[in-house]
Amino acid sequence: MATIIPPPPRPEPPTAFSLSAARADLEESLKNALSLAEKIDAAEVELARIIKDKQNEIEQLVNERLTLQQIVEQTRAYLSPIRRLPGELLRELFLWCFDGHPCCAWVLSAVCTTWRRQALTIPRIWSKIRLFTNQSSSPDTIRLWLERSGTSVPLDIEIYLRVVQANEPPVPAYTRRRRGHELFAHTFVSTPAPLFGTGPLATPGHLLVPHFTPSVTPFIVPQAPVLHPHSAGWDSPPPIAMVHGQPDMSAQPNLHWGHIAVYYLVQQMHRWERFVFRFDKSFGSITALKSITGSAPLLKEFEVSSASAVLYPQDWAWLPSNANSSTCSNPLPNLRTLTLQYAPFKSTASIFLQPCTQLTNLTLRALPGAAVPLDRLQRILAANAQTLTVLRLHFASAAAPVLPLPSATQLNALQELSMGGHHLLAILLDTLVLPALRALDLDFDAPREPLEETITALYTRATNPPLRSLSISYGPPNPPGGMQSGVGAWGGYYGYGGGASVVSWQFLGECGSTLEVLKVGGAALEGILSSLGAPDDQPLLPGNGNGNGNNGGNGGNGWACPQLRELHLRACHAHPHPHTHGHGTGAHDGVGRLVRMIDSRNPELPFPTSSSSSGGSPVRLTRLELDDCVSLGADVMRWLEGRVGKDAVVCVEPPSPVPGEVRFVGHSLGWM
């Protein structure tokens, strides 16, 4: 390549000769520049052609490599030992997976054609329905689930229906086909906040509703919205066209979801082994539940629960309302667990009083207007007296007995009793003899008599039962938004009137020798803390007839509840006027009483090697929860955590009387 030499310096000022030479050099430079431009263009075209050729060559090589990789993967898959696994062993593996993950069939059937064929030949792994859905989803998932479960395998059904209104966001649904490792990951779909039960205080996202049910129905397979009925994937079954000759009703899912879903389920009622249906509010097709009637010979557990009171039609003929008949004298021979919450029922129905009834768990939360006579409730208890182990009754209204109540109804196997609502239920409680009672929960709205007399009488009639847990008016915390205790939009009473009706806590010295968990709502803070403090800090208790006073006969050397490990207090204010919200001089006195009680029961380190009571000292408290009681402050919280345990103290302080004041919410929540 020739080297371009710049021209020599030209004289100044220009002469005729230098000007002529400069013009000649300019013409030559322009000609050379044009020639170079043409060469550059040609070289660029050639380079582009070479790049394109090489890119095509590289792309072809990449495609060949991908093809080879697929061949390698397919070959390795073909050579995989699981290919040589007999179908019987693969079936056994599917069943093992089913034991730990009830909805694994949907995942297993999506792995490959062979696994799908195998999964479809095992009805058992399709026999547990776990569904979280809403009334705008396609009910055909239930039909598909039932079809794949065969015709004879017992069914275990749990369905939770979240009723979504037009202005609410839809329930999260899949937007694409999910792979197996994603389906079992804890982040694949956010679990909704529990709508039933009362979990630990300060649980993030916990919706507090006065319900007995411990947790929300678990779900694995949310349904795809009806807006995309033809999307691919096992999580989006096609919409129905005809259902046993019936016309397509999927155009109005809000009105017909329940009718279609319950129709499918009732057709298989003879296979029900467990049926749980929960919903948070009324929905358009709620009348579909009326078709749940007939015989269910395999049914062991039946539950229909609503998180709020629902208005039902008067003519509600369904399983919990059917009386015995000559054609079906014993429709539920294996029923053991029955839960009806805000659902209509008749106390004379065969589900309660069938000839061979053997209920072990009975939970009834009646509708607000359902006033059942007490003698009808007593008849239910008497019919199941030898088998009941768990009994939960909550009636917002009750009626006096029509027939005289017996002097005593002995429930020999009952271990857990929860009773609340109308004060008349206390009359029924006064007739019960519970020798095996381990947990007692009382939450009456306005008791006519001091609750300590009722509890003491119950304890005496049973000849000192092994009571481990006692809860008095410990309803759920105030709902979000500041709703106070009383009858509110939650559909039930959740006030703290019962705790305030306890005149004296001296009964803990008589009934608390085996008590390990105590939960109290609405009581005077000084009274309960004084009774649990050191003997010299307690009010003098009456003697036991042997000259022993001040708890001398309770086996705790003067201590009330010497085995107490957990103390939960809610709305137990120190000041006699609740409007002070736990602030002021009375609150400081309550905090001092709390500190003295903890100091006496949990003395300073070192901790004793054993947590059992010995040498006349009580066991150490291992859990302390204060909800809407008093304002503690960070220093008191740190002291309590040092004595009880760093993660064992939870305090939700009462609202501040000063707008915008920062409130302390305990160790687990920090500052809010």
C-alpha positions as CSV (number, residue, x, y, z in Angstrom):
1,M,0.0,0.0,0.0
2,A,1.5,3.4,-1.1
3,T,2.2,5.9,1.6
4,I,0.7,9.3,1.2
5,I,3.3,12.0,1.6
6,P,1.9,15.4,2.5
7,P,3.1,18.3,0.3
8,P,6.1,20.5,1.4
9,P,5.5,23.9,3.0
10,R,4.3,26.5,0.6
11,P,5.9,30.0,0.5
12,E,4.1,33.0,1.9
13,P,2.8,35.1,0.4
14,P,1.7,32.8,-2.5
15,T,3.3,33.3,-5.8
16,A,2.0,32.5,-9.3
17,F,4.1,29.3,-9.4
18,S,3.0,28.1,-5.9
19,L,-0.6,28.7,-6.7
20,S,-0.4,26.7,-9.9
21,A,1.4,23.8,-8.1
22,A,-1.3,23.9,-5.3
23,R,-4.1,23.6,-7.9
24,A,-2.4,20.6,-9.4
25,D,-1.9,18.9,-6.0
26,L,-5.6,19.6,-5.1
27,E,-6.8,17.9,-8.3
28,E,-4.6,14.9,-7.7
29,S,-5.7,14.6,-4.1
30,L,-9.4,14.7,-5.0
31,K,-8.8,12.0,-7.6
32,N,-7.0,9.8,-5.1
33,A,-9.7,10.3,-2.4
34,L,-12.4,9.2,-4.8
35,S,-10.4,6.1,-5.7
36,L,-9.9,5.3,-2.1
37,A,-13.6,5.7,-1.4
38,E,-14.5,3.3,-4.1
39,K,-12.0,0.8,-2.7
40,I,-13.4,1.2,0.8
41,D,-16.9,0.6,-0.4
42,A,-15.8,-2.5,-2.2
43,A,-14.0,-3.8,0.9
44,E,-17.0,-3.1,3.1
45,V,-19.3,-5.1,0.7
46,E,-16.8,-7.9,0.7
47,L,-16.6,-7.8,4.5
48,A,-20.4,-7.9,4.9
49,R,-20.6,-10.9,2.6
50,I,-17.9,-12.7,4.6
51,I,-19.6,-11.8,7.9
52,K,-22.9,-13.0,6.6
53,D,-21.5,-16.2,5.3
54,K,-19.7,-16.8,8.6
55,Q,-22.9,-16.0,10.6
56,N,-24.8,-18.4,8.5
57,E,-22.2,-21.0,9.1
58,I,-22.2,-20.3,12.9
59,E,-26.0,-20.5,13.0
60,Q,-25.9,-23.8,11.2
61,L,-23.3,-25.1,13.6
62,V,-25.4,-23.9,16.6
63,N,-28.5,-25.6,15.2
64,E,-26.5,-28.8,14.7
65,R,-25.2,-28.5,18.3
66,L,-28.7,-28.0,19.7
67,T,-29.9,-31.0,17.7
68,L,-27.1,-33.0,19.1
69,Q,-27.8,-31.8,22.6
70,Q,-31.4,-32.8,22.2
71,I,-30.3,-36.2,20.9
72,V,-27.9,-36.5,23.9
73,E,-30.7,-35.5,26.3
74,Q,-33.2,-37.9,24.8
75,T,-30.6,-40.7,24.7
76,R,-29.6,-40.0,28.3
77,A,-33.3,-40.0,29.3
78,Y,-33.8,-43.2,27.5
79,L,-30.8,-44.7,29.3
80,S,-32.0,-43.3,32.7
81,P,-32.7,-46.0,35.3
82,I,-36.2,-44.7,35.9
83,R,-37.1,-45.8,32.3
84,R,-36.4,-49.4,33.4
85,L,-38.5,-49.0,36.5
86,P,-41.5,-51.3,36.5
87,G,-44.8,-49.7,36.4
88,E,-45.7,-51.2,39.8
89,L,-42.7,-49.4,41.4
90,L,-43.6,-46.1,39.7
91,R,-47.1,-46.5,40.9
92,E,-45.7,-47.0,44.5
93,L,-43.6,-43.9,44.2
94,F,-46.6,-41.9,43.0
95,L,-48.5,-43.1,46.1
96,W,-45.7,-42.1,48.4
97,C,-45.6,-38.7,46.9
98,F,-49.4,-38.5,47.3
99,D,-49.1,-39.2,51.1
100,G,-47.0,-36.0,51.5
101,H,-48.6,-33.8,48.8
102,P,-52.3,-34.5,48.3
103,C,-52.4,-32.6,44.9
104,C,-49.3,-34.1,43.4
105,A,-51.3,-35.9,40.7
106,W,-51.6,-32.6,38.8
107,V,-47.8,-32.2,38.8
108,L,-46.9,-35.9,38.1
109,S,-49.3,-36.0,35.1
110,A,-47.6,-33.0,33.5
111,V,-44.1,-34.5,33.5
112,C,-44.4,-36.7,30.4
113,T,-46.7,-38.9,28.5
114,T,-45.7,-42.0,30.3
115,W,-46.2,-40.5,33.7
116,R,-49.5,-38.9,32.6
117,R,-50.8,-42.3,31.5
118,Q,-49.6,-43.8,34.8
119,A,-51.1,-41.1,36.9
120,L,-54.5,-41.4,35.2
121,T,-54.6,-45.1,36.1
122,I,-54.2,-44.5,39.8
123,P,-57.6,-43.1,41.1
124,R,-56.3,-42.8,44.6
125,I,-53.9,-40.0,43.9
126,W,-56.9,-38.0,42.6
127,S,-59.0,-38.7,45.7
128,K,-58.0,-35.6,47.8
129,I,-59.4,-32.4,46.5
130,R,-57.7,-29.3,47.8
131,L,-59.1,-26.2,46.1
132,F,-58.8,-22.5,46.7
133,T,-61.1,-20.7,44.2
134,N,-63.7,-18.0,43.7
135,Q,-67.1,-17.9,42.2
136,S,-65.8,-16.5,38.9
137,S,-63.6,-19.6,38.2
138,S,-64.6,-22.5,36.2
139,P,-66.2,-25.3,38.3
140,D,-65.0,-27.9,35.8
141,T,-61.8,-28.5,37.8
142,I,-64.0,-30.3,40.3
143,R,-65.6,-32.4,37.6
144,L,-62.2,-33.3,36.2
145,W,-60.8,-34.2,39.6
146,L,-63.8,-36.4,40.4
147,E,-63.7,-38.2,37.0
148,R,-60.0,-39.0,37.5
149,S,-60.7,-40.3,41.0
150,G,-62.6,-43.2,39.6
151,T,-65.9,-44.6,40.9
152,S,-65.1,-46.3,44.2
153,V,-62.1,-44.6,45.9
154,P,-63.2,-42.6,49.0
155,L,-63.0,-38.8,48.6
156,D,-61.3,-36.3,50.9
157,I,-62.6,-32.9,49.9
158,E,-61.5,-29.4,51.0
159,I,-62.8,-26.4,49.1
160,Y,-62.3,-22.8,50.2
161,L,-64.4,-20.2,48.3
162,R,-63.2,-16.6,48.4
163,V,-66.2,-14.5,47.3
164,V,-64.9,-11.8,45.1
165,Q,-67.1,-8.8,44.4
166,A,-67.0,-6.7,41.2
167,N,-64.7,-4.0,42.8
168,E,-62.3,-6.5,44.4
169,P,-59.1,-7.7,42.8
170,P,-59.3,-11.3,41.5
171,V,-57.9,-14.3,43.3
172,P,-54.3,-14.9,42.1
173,A,-54.3,-17.5,39.3
174,Y,-51.7,-19.1,37.1
175,T,-50.8,-17.2,33.9
176,R,-48.7,-19.9,32.4
177,R,-48.1,-23.6,32.8
178,R,-46.1,-24.3,35.9
179,R,-43.3,-26.8,36.2
180,G,-43.1,-29.3,39.1
181,H,-40.3,-27.6,40.9
182,E,-42.2,-24.4,40.9
183,L,-45.5,-25.9,42.1
184,F,-43.9,-27.1,45.3
185,A,-41.9,-24.0,45.9
186,H,-43.3,-21.8,48.7
187,T,-43.3,-18.7,46.5
188,F,-45.4,-20.1,43.5
189,V,-48.6,-18.5,44.7
190,S,-49.0,-16.3,47.8
191,T,-51.1,-18.0,50.4
192,P,-54.1,-15.8,51.5
193,A,-54.4,-14.7,55.1
194,P,-56.3,-17.1,57.3
195,L,-59.9,-16.3,57.5
196,F,-60.7,-18.7,60.2
197,G,-59.3,-19.0,63.7
198,T,-57.2,-16.8,65.9
199,G,-53.5,-17.3,65.5
200,P,-50.7,-15.8,67.5
201,L,-50.7,-12.1,68.2
202,A,-49.0,-9.7,65.7
203,T,-49.0,-12.3,62.9
204,P,-48.5,-10.4,59.7
205,G,-51.5,-10.5,57.4
206,H,-53.6,-12.4,59.9
207,L,-57.3,-11.6,59.4
208,L,-58.9,-12.1,62.8
209,V,-62.3,-13.7,62.8
210,P,-64.1,-15.3,65.8
211,H,-64.0,-18.8,64.4
212,F,-63.1,-22.2,65.8
213,T,-61.5,-23.6,62.6
214,P,-57.8,-23.6,63.1
215,S,-56.6,-22.6,59.6
216,V,-57.6,-21.8,56.1
217,T,-58.1,-24.6,53.6
218,P,-54.7,-25.4,52.0
219,F,-54.6,-25.2,48.2
220,I,-52.3,-26.4,45.5
221,V,-54.3,-25.8,42.3
222,P,-55.9,-22.4,41.9
223,Q,-58.2,-22.2,39.0
224,A,-57.6,-20.0,35.9
225,P,-60.1,-17.2,35.4
226,V,-63.1,-17.7,33.1
227,L,-61.7,-14.8,31.0
228,H,-59.2,-17.3,29.5
229,P,-61.2,-20.5,29.4
230,H,-59.3,-22.0,26.4
231,S,-55.7,-21.4,27.8
232,A,-53.5,-24.4,27.7
233,G,-52.3,-26.3,30.8
234,W,-53.7,-28.6,33.3
235,D,-54.6,-25.8,35.6
236,S,-57.1,-24.4,33.1
237,P,-59.7,-27.1,32.3
238,P,-62.0,-26.3,29.4
239,P,-65.4,-24.8,30.3
240,I,-68.4,-27.1,30.3
241,A,-70.7,-27.3,27.3
242,M,-73.3,-29.8,28.5
243,V,-73.5,-31.3,31.9
244,H,-75.5,-34.5,31.8
245,G,-77.9,-33.0,29.3
246,Q,-78.1,-29.6,31.1
247,P,-77.4,-26.4,29.2
248,D,-74.1,-24.5,29.4
249,M,-74.2,-22.1,32.4
250,S,-70.7,-20.9,32.4
251,A,-71.7,-17.5,30.9
252,Q,-72.8,-16.4,34.3
253,P,-70.3,-18.0,36.7
254,N,-71.2,-15.7,39.7
255,L,-74.7,-17.1,39.7
256,H,-74.1,-20.7,38.8
257,W,-70.7,-21.7,40.2
258,G,-72.1,-23.3,43.3
259,H,-74.9,-25.1,41.5
260,I,-72.5,-26.7,39.1
261,A,-69.8,-27.5,41.6
262,V,-72.1,-28.9,44.2
263,Y,-74.0,-30.9,41.6
264,Y,-70.8,-32.7,40.7
265,L,-69.9,-33.3,44.3
266,V,-73.3,-34.5,45.4
267,Q,-73.3,-37.1,42.6
268,Q,-70.3,-38.7,44.4
269,M,-71.7,-38.3,47.9
270,H,-71.7,-42.0,48.5
271,R,-67.9,-41.8,48.3
272,W,-67.4,-38.9,50.6
273,E,-65.1,-39.7,53.5
274,R,-64.4,-36.1,54.4
275,F,-66.2,-33.0,53.2
276,V,-65.0,-29.4,54.1
277,F,-66.5,-26.4,52.4
278,R,-65.5,-22.9,53.7
279,F,-66.4,-19.5,52.4
280,D,-66.0,-16.0,53.6
281,K,-69.3,-14.4,52.7
282,S,-72.6,-15.1,50.9
283,F,-72.4,-15.8,47.2
284,G,-75.0,-15.9,44.4
285,S,-75.3,-19.6,44.2
286,I,-75.3,-20.4,47.9
287,T,-78.7,-22.1,47.6
288,A,-76.8,-25.0,45.9
289,L,-75.9,-26.2,49.4
290,K,-79.5,-27.3,49.8
291,S,-78.8,-30.2,47.5
292,I,-76.4,-31.8,50.0
293,T,-78.8,-34.5,51.3
294,G,-79.1,-38.2,51.3
295,S,-76.8,-41.0,52.5
296,A,-73.0,-40.8,53.0
297,P,-72.0,-44.2,54.4
298,L,-68.3,-43.4,54.3
299,L,-68.4,-39.9,55.7
300,K,-66.2,-39.3,58.8
301,E,-66.0,-35.5,58.8
302,F,-68.4,-32.9,57.6
303,E,-67.9,-29.1,57.7
304,V,-69.7,-26.1,56.2
305,S,-68.3,-22.9,57.6
306,S,-68.8,-19.2,56.8
307,A,-66.6,-16.4,58.1
308,S,-69.6,-14.2,58.5
309,A,-73.4,-14.5,59.1
310,V,-75.3,-15.4,56.0
311,L,-79.0,-15.0,55.3
312,Y,-80.5,-18.3,54.3
313,P,-84.0,-19.0,53.0
314,Q,-86.5,-20.5,55.4
315,D,-87.0,-23.8,53.5
316,W,-83.5,-25.1,53.9
317,A,-83.7,-28.8,53.6
318,W,-80.2,-30.3,53.6
319,L,-78.2,-32.9,55.5
320,P,-78.0,-31.1,58.8
321,S,-81.7,-30.5,58.7
322,N,-83.0,-33.9,57.7
323,A,-84.9,-35.9,60.3
324,N,-84.7,-39.7,60.5
325,S,-86.9,-41.5,58.0
326,S,-87.8,-45.1,57.3
327,T,-85.9,-45.1,54.1
328,C,-82.7,-43.7,55.5
329,S,-82.6,-44.4,59.3
330,N,-78.9,-44.1,59.6
331,P,-77.5,-42.1,56.7
332,L,-74.2,-41.3,58.4
333,P,-73.0,-44.4,60.3
334,N,-69.3,-43.3,60.3
335,L,-69.6,-39.6,61.1
336,R,-67.1,-38.6,63.8
337,T,-66.4,-34.8,63.2
338,L,-69.2,-32.3,62.5
339,T,-68.6,-28.5,62.1
340,L,-71.3,-26.1,61.2
341,Q,-70.4,-22.4,61.5
342,Y,-73.0,-19.8,60.5
343,A,-74.9,-22.6,58.7
344,P,-78.5,-23.6,59.3
345,F,-79.3,-26.8,61.1
346,K,-82.0,-28.5,63.1
347,S,-81.2,-29.9,66.5
348,T,-83.5,-32.9,65.8
349,A,-81.7,-33.8,62.5
350,S,-80.3,-37.3,62.0
351,I,-76.8,-35.9,61.7
352,F,-76.9,-35.3,65.5
353,L,-79.3,-38.0,66.7
354,Q,-79.0,-40.9,64.3
355,P,-79.4,-44.3,66.1
356,C,-75.7,-45.1,66.0
357,T,-74.3,-41.6,66.2
358,Q,-70.7,-41.5,67.5
359,L,-69.5,-37.9,67.2
360,T,-66.1,-37.2,68.7
361,N,-65.8,-33.6,67.6
362,L,-68.8,-31.3,67.5
363,T,-68.5,-27.6,66.5
364,L,-71.7,-25.4,66.2
365,R,-71.7,-21.7,65.7
366,A,-75.3,-20.9,65.1
367,L,-76.7,-18.0,63.1
368,P,-77.5,-14.9,65.1
369,G,-81.3,-15.5,65.0
370,A,-81.2,-19.3,65.7
371,A,-82.5,-19.6,69.3
372,V,-82.3,-23.3,70.0
373,P,-83.9,-24.5,73.3
374,L,-81.3,-25.7,75.8
375,D,-83.0,-29.1,76.2
376,R,-82.5,-29.7,72.5
377,L,-78.8,-29.0,72.8
378,Q,-78.6,-31.3,75.9
379,R,-80.2,-34.1,73.9
380,I,-77.5,-33.8,71.3
381,L,-74.8,-34.1,74.0
382,A,-76.6,-37.0,75.6
383,A,-76.7,-38.8,72.3
384,N,-73.0,-38.6,72.0
385,A,-72.0,-38.6,75.6
386,Q,-69.7,-41.6,75.5
387,T,-67.7,-40.5,72.4
388,L,-67.4,-36.7,72.4
389,T,-63.8,-35.5,73.0
390,V,-64.1,-31.9,71.6
391,L,-67.2,-29.7,72.0
392,R,-67.4,-26.1,70.8
393,L,-70.7,-24.3,71.0
394,H,-71.3,-20.6,70.2
395,F,-74.9,-19.3,70.1
396,A,-75.6,-15.5,69.8
397,S,-79.1,-16.3,71.0
398,A,-80.6,-19.1,72.9
399,A,-84.0,-20.2,74.3
400,A,-84.9,-21.5,77.7
401,P,-85.4,-25.2,77.9
402,V,-88.8,-26.5,77.0
403,L,-88.3,-29.8,79.0
404,P,-86.5,-29.8,82.3
405,L,-82.8,-30.3,82.0
406,P,-81.3,-33.3,83.8
407,S,-79.3,-32.5,86.9
408,A,-76.2,-34.0,85.4
409,T,-75.0,-34.9,81.9
410,Q,-71.7,-36.8,82.1
411,L,-69.3,-36.7,79.2
412,N,-66.6,-39.1,80.2
413,A,-64.4,-38.6,77.1
414,L,-64.7,-34.8,76.7
415,Q,-61.2,-33.2,76.8
416,E,-61.9,-29.8,75.2
417,L,-64.9,-27.6,75.8
418,S,-65.5,-24.2,74.2
419,M,-68.7,-22.4,74.9
420,G,-69.7,-18.8,74.3
421,G,-72.4,-16.3,73.2
422,H,-75.7,-16.1,75.0
423,H,-75.6,-16.2,78.8
424,L,-78.3,-18.9,78.9
425,L,-75.7,-21.4,77.7
426,A,-74.2,-21.2,81.2
427,I,-77.3,-23.1,82.4
428,L,-76.4,-25.9,80.1
429,L,-72.8,-25.7,81.4
430,D,-74.0,-26.1,85.0
431,T,-75.4,-29.5,84.2
432,L,-72.2,-31.0,82.6
433,V,-69.9,-33.4,84.4
434,L,-66.5,-33.5,82.6
435,P,-64.0,-35.8,84.4
436,A,-61.4,-35.8,81.6
437,L,-61.5,-32.0,80.8
438,R,-58.2,-30.6,79.7
439,A,-59.1,-27.3,78.0
440,L,-61.9,-24.9,78.8
441,D,-62.8,-21.8,76.8
442,L,-65.7,-19.6,78.0
443,D,-66.7,-16.4,76.2
444,F,-70.2,-15.4,77.2
445,D,-71.5,-11.9,76.1
446,A,-73.0,-10.9,79.4
447,P,-72.9,-13.6,82.1
448,R,-75.6,-13.3,84.8
449,E,-73.4,-15.0,87.4
450,P,-69.7,-14.5,88.2
451,L,-67.8,-16.9,86.0
452,E,-65.6,-18.1,88.8
453,E,-68.6,-19.7,90.5
454,T,-69.4,-21.5,87.3
455,I,-65.9,-22.7,86.7
456,T,-65.4,-23.8,90.4
457,A,-68.7,-25.7,90.3
458,L,-67.7,-27.4,87.0
459,Y,-64.3,-28.3,88.5
460,T,-65.9,-29.6,91.7
461,R,-68.5,-31.8,89.9
462,A,-65.7,-33.4,87.8
463,T,-63.6,-34.1,91.0
464,N,-60.6,-32.1,89.9
465,P,-60.2,-32.8,86.2
466,P,-56.7,-32.5,84.6
467,L,-57.4,-29.0,83.4
468,R,-54.4,-27.7,81.3
469,S,-55.8,-24.7,79.5
470,L,-58.3,-22.1,80.7
471,S,-59.6,-19.3,78.5
472,I,-62.1,-16.6,79.8
473,S,-63.5,-14.1,77.3
474,Y,-60.3,-14.3,75.2
475,G,-61.9,-13.4,71.9
476,P,-60.0,-12.3,68.9
477,P,-58.4,-8.8,68.9
478,N,-60.3,-5.8,67.7
479,P,-60.6,-6.0,63.9
480,P,-58.6,-3.6,61.6
481,G,-59.9,-0.1,61.5
482,G,-60.5,0.3,65.2
483,M,-63.8,-1.6,65.7
484,Q,-64.2,-2.0,69.4
485,S,-65.5,-4.9,71.4
486,G,-69.2,-5.7,70.9
487,V,-71.5,-7.0,68.2
488,G,-70.0,-5.8,64.9
489,A,-69.7,-6.6,61.2
490,W,-67.8,-9.8,62.0
491,G,-71.2,-11.4,62.7
492,G,-70.6,-12.5,66.2
493,Y,-69.9,-11.3,69.7
494,Y,-66.2,-10.9,70.5
495,G,-66.4,-8.6,73.6
496,Y,-64.7,-9.1,76.9
497,G,-67.7,-9.0,79.3
498,G,-66.9,-12.4,80.8
499,G,-63.5,-11.5,82.0
500,A,-64.8,-8.4,83.7
501,S,-67.5,-10.4,85.4
502,V,-64.9,-12.3,87.4
503,V,-65.3,-10.9,90.9
504,S,-62.3,-12.7,92.5
505,W,-59.5,-14.7,91.0
506,Q,-59.1,-16.7,94.2
507,F,-60.6,-19.7,92.4
508,L,-57.3,-20.1,90.5
509,G,-55.9,-21.4,93.8
510,E,-58.6,-24.1,93.9
511,C,-58.8,-25.0,90.2
512,G,-55.4,-24.1,88.8
513,S,-53.1,-26.7,90.3
514,T,-52.6,-28.4,86.9
515,L,-53.2,-25.3,84.7
516,E,-50.4,-24.6,82.1
517,V,-52.1,-22.0,79.8
518,L,-54.3,-19.1,81.0
519,K,-56.0,-16.7,78.6
520,V,-58.1,-13.8,79.9
521,G,-59.9,-11.0,78.3
522,G,-61.4,-7.8,79.8
523,A,-60.4,-8.4,83.4
524,A,-58.9,-5.9,85.8
525,L,-55.2,-6.2,85.4
526,E,-54.3,-5.8,89.1
527,G,-56.6,-8.7,90.1
528,I,-55.3,-11.3,87.8
529,L,-51.7,-10.4,88.3
530,S,-52.0,-10.3,92.1
531,S,-53.5,-13.8,92.1
532,L,-50.6,-15.1,90.0
533,G,-47.9,-13.4,92.0
534,A,-45.9,-14.6,95.0
535,P,-48.0,-15.8,98.0
536,D,-47.1,-12.8,100.1
537,D,-48.4,-10.5,97.3
538,Q,-51.7,-12.3,96.9
539,P,-55.0,-11.5,98.6
540,L,-55.7,-13.9,101.5
541,L,-57.6,-16.9,100.2
542,P,-60.1,-18.8,102.4
543,G,-59.0,-22.0,104.1
544,N,-59.7,-25.4,102.7
545,G,-61.1,-26.9,105.8
546,N,-57.8,-28.2,107.2
547,G,-56.6,-25.0,108.5
548,N,-54.7,-24.2,105.3
549,G,-55.3,-20.8,103.8
550,N,-53.8,-18.7,101.1
551,N,-53.7,-21.6,98.6
552,G,-52.1,-23.9,101.0
553,G,-54.0,-26.9,99.7
554,N,-53.2,-26.5,96.0
555,G,-49.9,-28.3,96.0
556,G,-48.0,-25.1,95.0
557,N,-46.9,-24.0,98.5
558,G,-49.3,-21.0,98.3
559,W,-48.8,-20.3,94.6
560,A,-51.8,-20.0,92.3
561,C,-51.3,-22.1,89.1
562,P,-47.9,-23.5,90.0
563,Q,-47.6,-25.2,86.6
564,L,-48.5,-22.2,84.6
565,R,-46.2,-21.8,81.5
566,E,-48.2,-19.4,79.2
567,L,-50.1,-16.2,80.1
568,H,-52.2,-14.4,77.5
569,L,-54.1,-11.2,78.5
570,R,-56.3,-9.1,76.2
571,A,-58.0,-5.8,77.0
572,C,-57.0,-6.2,80.6
573,H,-56.6,-2.5,81.6
574,A,-55.1,-1.3,84.8
575,H,-57.2,1.8,84.9
576,P,-60.9,1.4,85.9
577,H,-61.9,3.6,83.0
578,P,-61.4,1.9,79.6
579,H,-61.3,5.2,77.7
580,T,-57.8,5.9,79.1
581,H,-56.5,3.1,76.8
582,G,-53.9,1.8,79.3
583,H,-52.2,5.2,79.9
584,G,-51.9,7.2,83.1
585,T,-51.2,6.5,86.8
586,G,-53.3,3.3,86.9
587,A,-51.3,2.0,83.9
588,H,-48.0,2.5,85.7
589,D,-49.4,0.6,88.7
590,G,-50.4,-2.2,86.4
591,V,-46.9,-2.4,84.8
592,G,-45.4,-2.5,88.3
593,R,-47.7,-5.3,89.3
594,L,-46.7,-7.2,86.1
595,V,-43.0,-6.7,86.8
596,R,-43.4,-8.0,90.4
597,M,-45.4,-11.1,89.2
598,I,-42.8,-12.0,86.5
599,D,-39.9,-11.3,89.0
600,S,-41.4,-13.7,91.5
601,R,-42.3,-16.5,89.0
602,N,-39.2,-16.1,86.8
603,P,-36.4,-15.1,89.1
604,E,-33.1,-13.7,87.8
605,L,-30.7,-16.0,86.1
606,P,-29.3,-18.6,86.3
607,F,-32.4,-20.5,85.2
608,P,-33.2,-23.7,87.1
609,T,-32.1,-26.9,85.3
610,S,-35.7,-28.2,85.4
611,S,-38.9,-26.5,84.3
612,S,-41.0,-28.5,86.7
613,S,-42.3,-27.1,90.0
614,S,-40.1,-28.2,92.9
615,G,-39.2,-26.9,96.3
616,G,-42.4,-24.9,96.6
617,S,-41.5,-22.7,93.5
618,P,-43.7,-22.5,90.4
619,V,-42.5,-23.4,86.9
620,R,-41.1,-20.5,84.9
621,L,-43.4,-18.7,82.4
622,T,-42.3,-19.4,78.8
623,R,-44.8,-17.3,77.0
624,L,-46.3,-13.9,77.7
625,E,-48.8,-12.1,75.4
626,L,-50.4,-8.7,76.2
627,D,-52.9,-7.3,73.7
628,D,-54.4,-3.9,74.3
629,C,-53.6,-3.9,78.0
630,V,-50.9,-1.3,79.1
631,S,-48.1,0.7,77.6
632,L,-44.8,-1.0,78.6
633,G,-42.0,0.9,77.0
634,A,-38.8,-0.4,75.4
635,D,-37.0,-0.7,78.8
636,V,-39.7,-2.9,80.4
637,M,-39.9,-5.0,77.2
638,R,-36.2,-5.7,77.3
639,W,-36.5,-6.7,81.0
640,L,-39.5,-9.0,80.3
641,E,-37.6,-10.6,77.4
642,G,-34.6,-11.2,79.7
643,R,-36.8,-13.0,82.2
644,V,-39.3,-14.8,80.0
645,G,-37.3,-15.2,76.7
646,K,-36.3,-13.0,73.8
647,D,-38.9,-14.3,71.4
648,A,-41.5,-15.3,74.1
649,V,-42.9,-11.9,74.9
650,V,-45.4,-10.2,72.5
651,C,-47.0,-6.9,73.4
652,V,-49.5,-5.0,71.3
653,E,-50.1,-1.8,73.2
654,P,-53.4,0.0,73.4
655,P,-54.0,2.9,71.0
656,S,-52.4,6.2,72.0
657,P,-54.8,8.9,73.2
658,V,-52.6,11.5,71.3
659,P,-53.0,11.4,67.6
660,G,-49.9,10.4,65.8
661,E,-48.1,9.1,68.9
662,V,-45.6,6.3,68.2
663,R,-46.6,3.1,69.9
664,F,-44.4,0.1,70.8
665,V,-45.6,-3.3,69.5
666,G,-43.1,-5.6,71.0
667,H,-39.9,-7.4,70.1
668,S,-41.3,-9.2,67.1
669,L,-42.7,-6.2,65.5
670,G,-40.4,-3.4,66.4
671,W,-41.6,0.2,66.3
672,M,-44.6,1.3,64.4
